């Protein structure tokens, strides 16, 4: 089974070009053939939900229900009703009986996004169901049994959360029968431009990126991952005067230097951030507040970064002089 560069998993398009993501998808195909619970880890916006959808897509349950929920989106009392259902009259507003998501996902897959946000009491209830123990709907008297595969995702370090007492160790191990790490966008740069072109085509098929814009897209660190990239593309379309998207239309503070131009040409995340700060200071004549505004950060954050990178930033910016306000 091979993954196409552009695939569709449960109605969501996935652009898979880089060797890193192709290796990830190879693992997805293997684990999909099992019944193991999978914990999908990675930074916010890197594509964890697409990986979860792909696991269901390739599994023997692919024709069965797919159900998902964001565990951080609802308060605890509503989360219990959402997961396990409720009977009529169980609480104020419960005018009819309602099955929970576990029941709705019976024989299929239930995806628990941001599982690290679950409250302690819900962690206990979830663990019991994952261990195959029948449960009651809220306000119910009849036990419910389900056959549901669980996939979970988190942007947190759950091992550290277990050590800190914020997440149950037994639940962590039950969810983590197999773990897949989704690499951030900066670790799979071959995906950046194809994904950007996909977003561009969604909103304006006639538009295209200039070569300078392509180079900037490839070099930018993308701390917000695919979500940030999507927002930048949409914003660039709004600012562009015609169908040719320039580097300046992208609105990214600073320009990433070509390797070998001036300085080290460091393309690490820290190096790119440092270059962006130097460029912002140059553009604003060393005025910290204006540079911070250009970078989209607070003056305090910029001051902290300047201390972090040391005197070399001041020297390379040449025109830099600290101006209060």
Secondary structure per residue as TSV (DSSP state, phi and psi in degrees):
chain	resnum	aa	ss	phi	psi
A	1	X	-	360.0	127.4
A	2	X	-	-120.1	147.3
A	3	X	-	-94.1	127.8
A	4	X	-	-74.2	152.4
A	5	X	S	-55.4	-34.5
A	6	X	E	-124.1	113.8
A	7	X	E	-122.3	164.0
A	8	X	E	-126.4	122.4
A	9	X	E	-118.4	108.8
A	10	X	T	54.6	41.9
A	11	X	T	86.0	0.0
A	12	X	E	-110.7	125.2
A	13	X	E	-74.5	141.0
A	14	X	E	-129.3	129.8
A	15	X	E	-102.5	116.6
A	16	X	-	-129.0	97.0
A	17	X	-	-118.0	-43.3
A	18	X	S	-67.5	149.8
A	19	X	H	-57.6	-35.8
A	20	X	H	-62.6	-45.8
A	21	X	H	-74.2	-30.4
A	22	X	H	-67.1	-37.5
A	23	X	H	-66.3	-39.9
A	24	X	H	-60.1	-43.3
A	25	X	H	-69.8	-27.6
A	26	X	H	-63.5	-41.4
A	27	X	H	-64.7	-38.9
A	28	X	H	-58.3	-46.6
A	29	X	H	-63.3	-37.5
A	30	X	H	-68.7	-48.6
A	31	X	H	-70.9	-24.7
A	32	X	H	-62.6	-29.0
A	33	X	T	-77.7	-7.3
A	34	X	S	-102.6	179.4
A	35	X	-	-106.9	12.9
A	36	X	-	-64.5	144.6
A	37	X	-	-72.3	138.7
A	38	X	E	-122.4	131.1
A	39	X	E	-102.9	119.3
A	40	X	E	-103.5	118.3
A	41	X	E	-113.5	150.0
A	42	X	-	161.3	167.1
A	43	X	-	-66.7	160.1
A	44	X	T	-58.6	131.9
A	45	X	T	81.3	10.5
A	46	X	S	-88.9	-10.4
A	47	X	S	113.2	25.8
A	48	X	H	-63.6	-37.8
A	49	X	H	-67.1	-36.5
A	50	X	H	-62.2	-40.8
A	51	X	H	-62.0	-43.5
A	52	X	H	-61.4	-45.1
A	53	X	H	-62.6	-36.6
A	54	X	H	-66.4	-37.3
A	55	X	H	-60.5	-46.3
A	56	X	H	-63.8	-41.3
A	57	X	H	-57.6	-41.7
A	58	X	H	-89.1	-5.7
A	59	X	S	-85.0	168.0
A	60	X	T	-70.2	-10.9
A	61	X	T	-93.1	11.2
A	62	X	T	-60.0	-27.1
A	63	X	T	-89.9	-0.8
A	64	X	S	-97.5	175.3
A	65	X	-	-63.7	143.5
A	66	X	E	-113.4	123.2
A	67	X	E	-131.2	136.5
A	68	X	E	-135.1	155.3
A	69	X	E	-151.2	143.0
A	70	X	E	-91.3	114.3
A	71	X	T	-70.1	-14.2
A	72	X	T	-97.3	1.3
A	73	X	S	-89.2	-16.5
A	74	X	S	-126.5	147.3
A	75	X	-	-67.0	163.0
A	76	X	H	-56.0	-44.2
A	77	X	H	-64.8	-34.4
A	78	X	H	-78.5	-31.6
A	79	X	H	-62.5	-40.2
A	80	X	H	-61.8	-44.3
A	81	X	H	-65.5	-39.3
A	82	X	H	-63.6	-44.9
A	83	X	H	-75.1	-42.7
A	84	X	H	-110.1	-5.7
A	85	X	-	80.3	175.8
A	86	X	B	-150.4	159.9
A	87	X	-	-95.8	160.8
A	88	X	T	-58.9	131.1
A	89	X	T	80.8	6.7
A	90	X	S	-64.7	-29.5
A	91	X	S	-159.0	170.9
A	92	X	T	-60.4	125.0
A	93	X	T	98.5	-10.0
A	94	X	-	-83.9	77.0
A	95	X	-	-78.1	-22.0
A	96	X	S	-137.9	160.0
A	97	X	-	-71.4	148.6
A	98	X	B	-144.3	128.2
A	99	X	-	-70.3	151.1
A	100	X	-	-87.3	176.2
A	101	X	H	-65.6	-31.2
A	102	X	H	-60.9	-44.3
A	103	X	H	-65.8	-42.2
A	104	X	H	-63.4	-29.3
A	105	X	T	-94.0	9.3
A	106	X	T	-54.0	129.8
A	107	X	T	73.4	-5.5
A	108	X	S	-114.1	-139.9
A	109	X	E	-127.7	135.4
A	110	X	E	-113.9	122.5
A	111	X	E	-104.8	119.1
A	112	X	E	-102.3	96.6
A	113	X	E	-80.7	145.7
A	114	X	T	51.9	50.4
A	115	X	G	-64.2	-22.7
A	116	X	G	-66.7	-12.0
A	117	X	G	-86.0	-4.6
A	118	X	-	-64.1	138.5
A	119	X	-	-70.0	154.8
A	120	X	H	-53.6	-42.5
A	121	X	H	-65.4	-37.2
A	122	X	H	-70.1	-30.9
A	123	X	H	-61.7	-40.6
A	124	X	H	-64.5	-47.3
A	125	X	H	-62.3	-41.7
A	126	X	H	-63.8	-42.9
A	127	X	H	-58.9	-42.6
A	128	X	H	-62.3	-41.6
A	129	X	H	-68.2	-40.6
A	130	X	H	-63.8	-28.0
A	131	X	T	-81.7	4.2
A	132	X	T	88.9	11.0
A	133	X	-	-80.2	125.6
A	134	X	-	-59.1	152.7
A	135	X	E	-133.4	166.8
A	136	X	E	-101.3	143.2
A	137	X	-	-64.4	158.5
A	138	X	B	-60.4	123.2
A	139	X	T	79.1	6.3
A	140	X	-	-93.2	164.3
A	141	X	S	-123.5	-4.4
A	142	X	S	-113.0	128.8
A	143	X	E	-74.6	148.4
A	144	X	E	-116.6	133.8
A	145	X	-	-117.5	138.4
A	146	X	-	-134.2	156.3
A	147	X	-	-120.3	93.5
A	148	X	-	-132.6	132.6
A	149	X	E	-83.9	138.1
A	150	X	E	-108.6	127.9
A	151	X	E	-118.9	139.8
A	152	X	E	-134.2	152.5
A	153	X	E	-135.7	150.4
A	154	X	E	-154.8	148.1
A	155	X	S	-102.3	5.7
A	156	X	S	-96.8	161.3
A	157	X	-	-86.6	95.1
A	158	X	H	-69.3	-28.1
A	159	X	H	-62.8	-42.9
A	160	X	H	-66.4	-37.6
A	161	X	H	-64.5	-35.0
A	162	X	H	-65.5	-45.5
A	163	X	H	-62.7	-33.2
A	164	X	T	-82.8	-4.5
A	165	X	T	81.4	12.5
A	166	X	S	-92.2	-13.4
A	167	X	S	-141.5	137.0
A	168	X	-	-68.9	131.1
A	169	X	H	-64.2	-38.3
A	170	X	H	-67.6	-36.2
A	171	X	H	-69.1	-39.9
A	172	X	H	-57.3	-47.5
A	173	X	H	-69.3	-30.7
A	174	X	H	-69.8	-38.9
A	175	X	H	-75.1	-28.4
A	176	X	T	-98.1	41.6
A	177	X	S	-62.6	-32.5
A	178	X	E	-146.7	140.8
A	179	X	E	-120.1	136.2
A	180	X	E	-121.6	126.6
A	181	X	E	-99.4	125.0
A	182	X	-	-91.6	118.0
A	183	X	-	-67.6	144.8
A	184	X	-	-67.4	163.7
A	185	X	G	-60.2	-34.6
A	186	X	G	-67.6	-16.6
A	187	X	G	-95.0	1.2
A	188	X	-	-141.3	65.3
A	189	X	T	-66.3	-22.1
A	190	X	H	-65.0	-18.7
A	191	X	H	-83.5	-19.8
A	192	X	H	-61.8	-55.8
A	193	X	H	-66.3	-45.1
A	194	X	H	-57.7	-38.8
A	195	X	H	-66.9	-43.4
A	196	X	H	-61.3	-41.4
A	197	X	H	-66.3	-34.3
A	198	X	H	-63.6	-47.5
A	199	X	H	-62.8	-39.3
A	200	X	H	-61.8	-45.2
A	201	X	H	-65.2	-30.2
A	202	X	H	-62.2	-38.6
A	203	X	H	-101.5	-27.2
A	204	X	-	-156.6	89.3
A	205	X	T	-58.8	-23.9
A	206	X	T	-79.2	-19.0
A	207	X	-	-78.0	158.0
A	208	X	E	-151.4	160.7
A	209	X	E	-92.2	139.8
A	210	X	-	-69.6	164.5
A	211	X	H	-62.6	-37.6
A	212	X	H	-64.1	-38.5
A	213	X	H	-66.1	-40.4
A	214	X	H	-60.5	-44.3
A	215	X	H	-64.2	-39.4
A	216	X	H	-68.2	-40.4
A	217	X	H	-58.6	-43.9
A	218	X	H	-66.7	-35.1
A	219	X	H	-88.9	-21.3
A	220	X	S	-65.7	143.2
A	221	X	-	-73.7	-19.2
A	222	X	-	49.5	62.1
A	223	X	T	-62.0	-25.0
A	224	X	T	-92.9	5.0
A	225	X	H	59.7	-143.9
A	226	X	H	-63.7	-35.3
A	227	X	H	-62.1	-42.7
A	228	X	H	-63.9	-43.0
A	229	X	H	-59.9	-44.5
A	230	X	H	-59.3	-45.3
A	231	X	H	-64.5	-38.9
A	232	X	H	-64.6	-42.0
A	233	X	H	-63.2	-45.9
A	234	X	H	-62.9	-42.6
A	235	X	H	-63.8	-39.8
A	236	X	H	-62.7	-38.4
A	237	X	H	-63.1	-36.4
A	238	X	H	-68.7	-39.3
A	239	X	H	-83.3	-23.7
A	240	X	-	-66.7	142.4
A	241	X	S	-86.7	-18.0
A	242	X	S	-146.4	-162.5
A	243	X	S	-84.2	-0.7
A	244	X	E	-96.9	112.5
A	245	X	E	-85.2	115.9
A	246	X	-	-89.9	169.5
A	247	X	T	-61.3	-38.9
A	248	X	G	-68.2	-29.0
A	249	X	G	-63.2	-24.6
A	250	X	G	-68.1	-23.7
A	251	X	T	72.4	17.8
A	252	X	-	-84.9	126.1
A	253	X	S	-66.1	127.9
A	254	X	S	81.7	164.3
A	255	X	-	-119.3	133.5
A	256	X	-	-77.1	125.7
A	257	X	-	-72.1	143.8
A	258	X	-	-62.8	143.2
A	259	X	T	-62.9	129.3
A	260	X	T	91.2	-3.2
A	261	X	S	-72.9	-86.4
A	262	X	S	-126.0	149.1
A	263	X	T	72.2	-158.1
A	264	X	T	-83.7	-18.4
A	265	X	-	64.2	33.5
A	266	X	-	-67.9	116.8
A	267	X	-	-100.2	16.2
A	268	X	S	-73.5	166.7
A	269	X	H	-58.6	-45.6
A	270	X	H	-63.5	-40.0
A	271	X	H	-64.7	-41.2
A	272	X	H	-65.9	-40.0
A	273	X	H	-64.6	-42.5
A	274	X	H	-62.4	-43.4
A	275	X	H	-62.5	-39.7
A	276	X	H	-63.9	-38.5
A	277	X	H	-66.7	-44.4
A	278	X	H	-59.6	-45.0
A	279	X	H	-64.9	-39.4
A	280	X	H	-64.6	-40.1
A	281	X	H	-65.9	-38.5
A	282	X	H	-62.2	-45.8
A	283	X	H	-65.0	-30.3
A	284	X	T	-103.3	10.9
A	285	X	T	65.2	29.3
A	286	X	T	83.2	8.1
A	287	X	-	-82.2	112.6
A	288	X	H	-62.4	-42.9
A	289	X	H	-64.7	-42.1
A	290	X	H	-67.0	-39.4
A	291	X	H	-62.9	-42.1
A	292	X	H	-62.0	-41.9
A	293	X	H	-62.1	-41.2
A	294	X	H	-65.0	-36.9
A	295	X	H	-80.0	-14.8
A	296	X	T	77.2	29.8
A	297	X	S	-128.8	170.3
A	298	X	-	-80.0	160.7
A	299	X	H	-60.6	-38.5
A	300	X	H	-63.1	-42.0
A	301	X	H	-64.1	-41.6
A	302	X	H	-62.3	-42.5
A	303	X	H	-60.4	-41.1
A	304	X	H	-64.2	-39.8
A	305	X	H	-66.9	-38.0
A	306	X	H	-63.6	-39.7
A	307	X	H	-66.4	-38.0
A	308	X	H	-63.5	-43.6
A	309	X	H	-87.1	-12.4
A	310	X	-	80.3	-172.6
A	311	X	H	-62.2	-21.9
A	312	X	H	-62.5	-31.8
A	313	X	H	-64.2	-42.2
A	314	X	H	-62.5	-41.4
A	315	X	H	-67.2	-43.3
A	316	X	H	-73.7	-27.4
A	317	X	H	-74.3	-15.2
A	318	X	S	60.2	-58.7
A	319	X	S	-86.6	1.9
A	320	X	-	-66.4	129.7
A	321	X	-	-147.5	133.1
A	322	X	-	-70.6	123.7
A	323	X	-	-122.1	125.0
A	324	X	-	-71.9	155.3
A	325	X	-	89.0	360.0
